[in-house]
Amino acid sequence: MNKKISLLCVGLACLGALIGADQYNRYQTRIEAGKPFIPIEGKHYQVISKSEEVNALLTKLGVKEGETFEIMSYTCPACKSMEPMLDFFEAKGVPIQKFQIGMDTLPLAEAEYFVKEKSASNLNAFRKEMFIKMLSSAPAHEKITFAKQIPLEYGLSLDDLAAFDVKATTYKQLTLALADKLQVTHTPTIYVAGQYELIQKNHDSFEQFSKTFEHALNLGKPASVPEAEQK
């Protein structure tokens, strides 16, 4: 009888410890949730080291030093969801270059290149249409036709498409090479100020992601020189 009572007591003690640990974890979660979000290097963003090859590719793609750029795909729902936040920063004067990768069977990068070259002011409208179509349940052949014809809706002629065909193919190759050299494993991947890669999976909301974006922007700003040193 005493042995049974001892075992019961041990079992109850273990159960009590588990319940206590669970309550403590919940308490800690509530405490963490109440704290202001502060981006942490290594958790929410990381500094990338750019090789000479990467710098050469960025230059060829027209990305300036310290400029933010994104590796994305029109077939990626997360990329579409990220658009409002990026639009917000662009409206604040932050230039953001976007490069389409993936879905080699669809001429998506080529279509983007045509519009970038001849109708850049319509890029946002073009991108909205592309996201809607490429994320739809339309068959592949319909998406291919759409991607080939949509540049014509933005002021390009058939002669323009023919003239830019080789350059568009080169552009696509450059974007794929950039993603490869940066070892991109998912879309969207965003590089703020050209050097801070945001770690998407460690953010719980777009609000947190936006705060990390702004934090990285501030880190990327050149340090101001004190007036005393300027004289």
N, C-alpha and C positions, 0 to 999 in steps of 0.2 A: 504493500500500500504506500509506504513512504517513497519507494522508487517511482511509483506512478505520479505521486504528488510532486516530486522533484522535477520529473520530466514535464509535467504540466506547467509548473512555474517557469521552467526554462523556456518552454514554448511561448507562454504569455509574455515573458520578458523580451524575447526576440520579436514577437508581433508588435509589442509596444515600441521597441526600438525602430522598427520599420515605419510604423505610423508616425513616430516622432520625426524621423528623417524625411518622410514625405511632406509633413507639415512644414518642416524647416525649409525644404526646397521650394515649396510654394511661397513661403514667406520671402525667401531670397528673390524669387521671380518677381514678386510684387514690388520689392525694394528696387530691383534693377529697372523695372518698367517705369518707376517714378523718377529715375535719375535722368538728367538732360543727356541727350545723345552727343557723344564726343567721338569723332572719327579717330581711329587708332591705326598707325602705320603697321603694316604686316597683317592686319585683320580686315580693315575696310578698304585699304588701298596699299599699293606697293610701288616703290620706285623702280623703274625699268632701266636697264643699261642698253643703250642702242648701239649696235655695231655699225661699222662704216657702211655695210650693205643696207641696213635698215635706213640709215640717213640718206643714202643715195636713192633708195626707192621712194622715200617721202618727198625728196626734192623733185623727182620725176613726176610724182603725182600732184605736185603743187602745194604740198603742206609746208608752211613756213615754220621757222624755229619757234618753239614755244606755243604752237597752235594745237588746239584740241582736235582729236579725230576719233572716229568710231568705225569699228569693223562690224557690219550688220548684214542682214539678209531680208529681202522682201517676203520670204517664206517663213519668217520667224515671228510668232505671236508676241514674244517678249520684246522684240525690237519695235514693233508697232506700239506696244504699251509704253515704251520709253520715249516716244516722240513728243508728247506734251511737255515733259520735263526739259528735253533738249530745246524745244521751241521757246520755252521760258528763258533759258540762258541766252539763246540767240537773240531774242528780243531785247535782252539787256546789253547786247553788243559783243557777245562772245562768239567768235567765228568757230564753227564746228564743221570739219570735213567728214563726209560719210562715204564709206566704201563697201559696196555690195559684194559678197562672196557666196559661194554655195550654188547648188542646183545647176550643174554644168550643162544640163540639157536645155535650160531656159536662157535666152539672151538678155538677162537682166542687167548685168554690168554694162553691156554694150548700149542698151536703151538709155541707161542713166548717163553714159558718156555723151551720147548725142545731145541730150537735153542740156547737160552741163555746158557743152561747147557752144550751142546755138541759141539756147533759151533759158539761161541760168536763173532769170527772175521767176521762172515758173517751176522751179525745182520742188518747192513744197507741195504745190498742187499735183505735180507729177507723182511724187512719192505717195501721197494719199491714195491716188488711183491705183498705184502699183500694189500697195499693201492690201487694199480691198480685193483686188483681182487674184493676187497670188495666194491669199489666205482663204479664198473661196473654195467651194467644192467643184469648181469647173474642171473639166478634163484637161490633161496636159497639153493636147494639141491646141485647145482654145487659149490657154495661157501663153503658149508660144506665139500664136498669131497676135494676141494682144500686145505682147512685149515688142514685137516687130513693128506694129502699126502705131503704137501710142506716140512715138516721137513726131509723127505727121500731124498729130493734134496740137502740137506745141510749136508750129511754124516751120518745121523742117520739111524739105522737099525730098523726093526720091533721089535727086542728084546729090543733095547733102549727105544722105545716108550712104550712097556709093562712095562719095569722096572721103568720108570719115571711117569707112569700114575697116581699113587696116589699122588705123589709130585706135579704134574702139576695141579691136582684138588685142592690141598691145596693152591698152588700159586694163583690160580684164586680166591679162597675164601679170601685170604689175601688182594689182590688188591681191591676187592669189599668192604671189611671191612675198608680199608684205605680211600677210596673215601667217604664212609659213615661217618666215624669219622671226616673227614675234611669238611664234608657237601658240597661236590662238586656238583654243579648244572649244569655244562656244560663242554664240552671238546673243545679245550684243556684248562687245568688249570695247570699253571706252578708255581712252588715254587723255586725261586732262592735262592741259598745258604741254602735251607731247611727251610727258615723262612719268605721270602718275596713273597707273592702271587701277581702275576701281574694281573691287572684288564683290561682285554682285551677290553671291550666295550668302554673304555675312550681313546683309541688310534685311531688316524686317518690314520695311515700307519704302515707298518712293520718297517720303519726307526725309528719311534717314539717308537715302541715296543722294538726294538733292543737297543735303548738308555736307556729305563727303565730297561731292562735286565742287561745291563752293569753297570748302576747306582746301582742296587740292589746287583750285584756281589761285587762292591767296598764296599758297606755297610757291606756286610757279611764277609769281610776280617778282620782277627784279628788285633787289633790296635798294631802298633809297639811300642816297649818300648825304650825310649830315652837312648842313650849310658850312660849318667850320672847316670841313675837309675840302669843300668846293672852292674856297677862297685861296 
